[in-house]
Amino acid sequence: MYTALMESMSPQQWSMGQNRSDSLTGDGKVLLENKKKMKTLAQRRQSAPSLVISKALTRSRSASREICMIPVSPESCPLVQAFLAEYPGRLFLGHAQTQLKTGLQIQERHLFLFSDTLLVAKAKSPTHFKVKAQVRVCEMWTANCMDEVCEGSTNPERSFVMGWPTCNFVATFSSEEIKDKWLALINGWTNEGKEKDDPKTIPLKIFAKDVGNCAYAKTLAVNNSDSTNDVIRMALQQFGVSGYVKDHRLWVSSCKDDPPYPLIGHEFPFSIKMSHIRDSRNSPGGHGGGLGREPMSPTDCPEVLLLDQCLPPDTQCQFILKPNKVVLEPLSIIVCVQGFQTISSLADLRPTFYLNKIKAIPLTK
């Protein structure tokens, strides 16, 4: 029947049918090619989330920090609002993002400065911060001895040393202008806080070790603005020892279980002792504070702020004057309590490490 039909068609009719068949065949090819293209595009779209995730996972940590570390508005940050609510007279002075360096360690931190307190915090999100340190502004100190505090290169135009009892850090800011602003803020409000200190002068007992044939100990009147170098100078005069301040070092012993640690020279011994007494009397094992009792006030024991008489002997803060010499004693291990780091070089035996509670264990002979 199909043959008869074909034979009955005129040449023009057959030609038209053939052309239509060719057209249908071409359309089929186009549809097939379009189907392949759509399949390829779908595969690409399906793989796109994997590519995004891969890029997110391989994104540098510094880039991630830049996104989440900057608060939208520091004044409206819950941390700032909560801290302002604790004390109506407290002022919020500013916020800055900085790098804190000590030894070989570098930490990304946020500084929230108030009129009486500095909060050092770690960012968890643009609005959530975890407080790592809370410092009384009147007990802070600043300096330029960056090579004494951290290893490696540091930009001096954007950095300065800041610290409190008993640690030192090199703080590096994003610009020289911000660094200058924060240096002026800290120094200005530190001096403001010292004006409100009561008492402003305390007797500080200095023990001499390996310093000639001088007396065993002397008590000095130290005020809240005397630096470590000032105290060394006064101690040398009281002990009757001739020599230069740079040839001696003042060490601090705050607990019988921890070794003494040396001060660099710019710190405030007054602040170190007052901070130690305050922390000891507020600790659970302290004589004046602890769980279930309010911290001791000066009226409970008038001498607590002066001579540590209300503290157990093994928790009293002692200052020791020693010659500034390097003792090349073999060491087996040096453990950093804060970071559980191991340091094997004698070059690392510098005041900044002791200020971060490093213990040196001698080799057994």
C-alpha positions in Angstrom: 0.0 0.0 0.0 2.9 2.3 0.9 4.5 1.6 -2.6 1.2 2.3 -4.4 0.9 5.5 -2.5 4.4 6.6 -3.4 3.8 5.7 -7.0 0.5 7.7 -7.1 2.3 10.8 -5.8 3.5 13.4 -8.3 7.1 14.4 -8.4 6.3 17.8 -6.8 4.4 16.1 -4.0 7.2 13.6 -3.4 9.8 16.4 -3.3 7.7 18.3 -0.8 7.4 15.3 1.5 11.1 14.7 1.2 11.9 18.2 2.2 9.6 17.9 5.2 11.3 14.7 6.3 14.7 16.4 6.1 13.3 19.3 8.1 12.0 16.9 10.8 15.3 15.1 10.8 17.2 18.4 11.3 14.9 19.5 14.1 15.6 16.2 15.8 19.3 16.8 15.7 18.8 20.3 17.2 16.7 18.9 20.0 19.3 16.3 20.7 22.1 18.9 20.8 20.0 21.1 23.1 19.3 18.1 25.4 23.0 17.5 25.6 23.7 21.1 26.4 21.0 21.2 29.1 22.5 18.0 30.7 25.9 19.6 30.7 24.6 22.8 32.2 22.7 20.8 34.9 25.9 19.0 35.8 27.7 22.3 36.1 25.0 23.7 38.3 25.0 20.6 40.4 28.7 20.9 41.0 28.6 24.6 41.8 27.8 24.2 45.5 30.8 21.8 45.9 33.0 24.5 44.3 31.7 27.2 46.7 32.2 24.9 49.7 35.7 24.1 48.5 36.6 27.8 48.2 35.1 28.5 51.6 37.1 25.7 53.2 40.3 26.8 51.6 39.8 30.5 52.3 42.7 31.9 54.3 42.1 32.3 58.0 43.1 36.0 57.8 40.3 36.7 55.2 37.8 34.9 57.4 38.9 37.1 60.3 38.4 40.2 58.3 34.8 39.3 57.7 33.8 38.4 61.2 36.1 40.3 63.5 34.9 43.8 63.0 31.8 44.8 65.1 29.0 46.5 63.2 28.9 49.2 66.0 31.2 48.9 69.0 28.9 51.1 71.1 25.9 48.9 70.5 27.9 45.6 71.1 26.2 43.5 73.9 29.6 43.2 75.6 30.0 47.0 75.8 26.4 47.6 76.8 26.6 45.0 79.6 29.9 46.4 80.9 28.6 50.0 80.9 25.5 48.8 82.9 27.6 47.5 85.7 28.8 51.0 86.7 26.9 54.1 85.7 30.0 56.4 85.8 32.0 54.2 83.4 32.8 55.6 80.0 33.4 53.8 76.8 36.4 55.3 75.1 37.0 53.2 72.0 37.5 49.9 70.2 40.4 48.6 68.1 41.4 45.4 66.4 45.0 44.5 67.1 47.6 41.7 67.0 49.2 40.9 70.4 52.6 39.3 70.2 54.7 37.7 72.9 57.6 35.5 72.2 56.7 33.6 69.1 53.0 33.7 69.7 50.7 36.0 67.8 47.0 36.5 68.7 44.2 38.4 67.0 42.4 40.4 69.6 39.9 43.2 70.1 40.5 45.9 72.6 37.6 47.6 74.3 38.8 50.6 76.4 36.7 52.1 79.2 37.6 54.9 81.6 38.6 52.3 84.3 39.1 49.0 82.5 40.5 47.5 79.4 38.8 44.4 78.0 40.9 42.1 75.7 38.5 39.9 73.8 38.4 37.3 71.0 35.8 37.6 68.3 33.3 34.8 67.8 31.0 36.8 65.5 30.5 40.5 64.7 28.4 40.9 67.8 29.8 38.2 70.1 33.1 38.4 71.9 34.8 36.2 74.5 36.7 38.2 77.1 40.2 36.9 77.5 41.5 39.5 80.0 40.0 42.3 82.1 42.6 44.8 83.2 42.5 47.8 85.5 43.6 50.8 83.4 45.5 52.4 86.4 47.8 49.2 86.5 48.7 49.2 82.8 52.1 50.2 81.4 53.5 51.0 78.0 57.0 51.0 76.5 59.1 50.7 73.3 61.2 47.7 74.1 59.6 45.5 71.4 62.7 43.3 70.9 62.6 42.3 74.6 59.0 41.1 74.3 58.6 39.2 71.0 60.6 37.4 68.3 60.6 38.3 64.6 60.0 41.5 62.8 57.6 44.1 64.1 56.5 47.4 62.5 57.6 50.0 65.0 55.5 52.7 63.4 52.3 50.8 64.1 53.3 49.0 67.4 54.2 49.6 71.0 54.6 47.5 74.1 51.7 47.4 76.6 51.2 45.2 79.6 49.8 44.7 83.1 50.5 42.5 86.1 52.3 40.4 85.0 52.6 40.2 81.2 53.9 42.2 78.3 52.7 42.2 74.7 53.6 44.0 71.5 50.4 45.5 70.2 50.3 46.1 66.5 47.5 48.2 65.0 46.3 48.7 61.4 47.8 52.2 61.0 50.2 54.6 62.6 47.3 57.0 63.4 45.4 54.4 65.3 48.5 53.3 67.2 49.2 56.9 68.2 45.6 57.4 69.3 45.6 54.2 71.5 49.0 55.0 73.0 47.8 58.4 74.1 44.5 57.0 75.3 46.1 54.3 77.5 48.8 56.6 78.9 46.3 59.4 79.6 43.7 57.2 81.4 46.5 55.3 83.2 47.7 58.6 84.7 44.1 59.5 85.5 43.5 56.3 87.3 46.7 56.7 89.3 45.5 60.0 90.6 42.6 58.1 92.2 44.7 55.4 93.8 44.5 55.1 97.6 47.1 54.6 98.9 49.5 56.0 96.3 52.6 54.9 98.2 53.4 51.5 99.8 56.4 50.0 101.6 58.0 47.5 99.3 60.4 44.9 100.8 63.4 44.2 98.5 65.5 41.1 99.1 69.1 41.1 97.8 70.7 38.0 96.3 74.3 37.8 95.1 74.7 41.6 95.4 78.0 42.1 97.2 78.0 41.9 101.0 75.0 44.1 101.6 72.1 43.6 104.0 69.6 40.8 103.3 66.6 43.0 102.8 65.5 46.6 102.7 62.1 48.2 102.7 61.5 51.1 100.3 58.7 53.6 100.0 57.4 53.0 96.4 54.7 55.1 94.8 52.4 54.1 92.0 54.4 55.9 89.3 57.8 54.3 90.1 59.0 52.1 87.4 61.1 48.9 87.9 64.3 50.8 87.0 63.3 53.5 89.6 63.0 50.9 92.3 66.3 49.3 91.3 68.0 52.7 91.6 66.5 53.3 95.1 67.4 49.8 96.2 71.0 50.2 95.2 71.2 53.4 97.2 69.6 51.7 100.2 71.9 48.7 100.0 74.9 50.9 99.6 75.9 49.2 96.4 77.8 51.1 93.7 76.8 50.2 90.2 74.5 50.9 87.3 70.8 50.1 87.1 71.3 48.2 83.8 73.7 45.8 85.6 70.9 44.6 87.9 67.5 43.0 87.5 64.5 43.0 89.7 62.7 39.6 90.0 59.3 38.8 91.3 58.2 35.7 93.2 54.4 35.5 93.6 54.0 31.8 94.7 56.2 29.2 96.2 55.3 26.8 93.4 56.3 29.2 90.6 59.9 30.3 89.9 60.7 34.0 90.2 60.5 35.9 86.9 62.5 39.0 85.9 61.0 42.4 85.1 62.2 44.3 82.0 62.4 47.8 83.6 59.3 49.7 82.6 56.7 47.9 84.7 55.2 49.3 87.9 56.1 47.2 91.0 53.4 49.0 93.0 50.8 47.7 90.5 52.2 44.2 90.6 52.0 44.0 94.3 48.6 45.5 94.6 47.3 43.2 91.9 48.8 40.2 93.6 47.2 41.1 97.0 43.8 41.7 95.4 43.9 38.4 93.5 45.1 36.4 96.5 42.5 37.7 98.9 39.8 37.1 96.3 40.9 33.5 95.5 39.2 30.5 97.1 42.3 29.7 99.1 43.1 33.3 100.0 42.7 34.7 103.5 40.5 37.5 102.6 38.0 36.3 100.0 36.9 33.2 98.3 33.6 31.4 97.8 30.8 32.5 100.0 32.4 35.6 101.3 32.8 39.1 100.0 36.3 40.2 99.2 38.2 41.7 102.1 38.2 45.5 102.4 41.1 47.5 103.9 39.1 48.0 107.1 39.0 44.3 107.7 42.8 44.2 107.8 44.4 47.6 107.4 47.8 46.1 106.7 46.7 43.8 103.9 47.4 46.5 101.2 50.8 47.2 102.6 52.7 44.3 104.0 50.7 41.2 103.0 50.3 40.3 106.6 46.8 38.9 106.0 48.1 36.5 103.4 49.7 33.1 104.0 53.5 33.4 103.8 53.8 31.1 100.8 51.5 33.4 98.8 53.1 36.7 99.6 54.6 38.7 96.7 58.4 39.1 97.0 60.8 41.3 95.0 64.4 40.1 94.6 67.3 42.2 93.4 70.0 40.2 91.5 72.9 41.0 89.2 71.9 41.1 85.6 73.9 38.2 84.3 73.1 35.2 82.2 73.6 31.9 83.9 74.3 29.3 81.3 72.9 26.4 83.2 71.9 23.3 81.1 68.1 23.0 80.7 66.2 19.9 79.9 62.8 21.5 79.1 61.1 24.8 79.3 57.3 24.6 79.5 55.0 27.6 78.8 52.1 27.2 81.1 49.7 29.3 79.0 50.4 27.7 75.6 52.0 24.4 76.5 54.9 25.3 74.2 58.4 23.8 74.4 61.3 26.1 73.9 64.8 24.8 73.6 66.9 27.9 72.9 68.6 29.8 75.7 67.9 32.9 73.7 64.3 32.5 74.7 65.1 33.0 78.4 64.0 36.6 78.4 61.7 38.5 80.7 58.7 38.3 78.5 58.6 34.5 78.8 58.9 34.6 82.6 56.1 37.2 82.6 54.0 34.5 80.9 54.8 32.1 83.7 57.4 29.9 82.1 59.1 27.2 84.2 62.7 26.2 83.6 63.6 22.7 84.8 67.4 22.0 85.2 68.9 18.8 84.1 69.5 16.4 86.9 73.2 15.9 87.5 
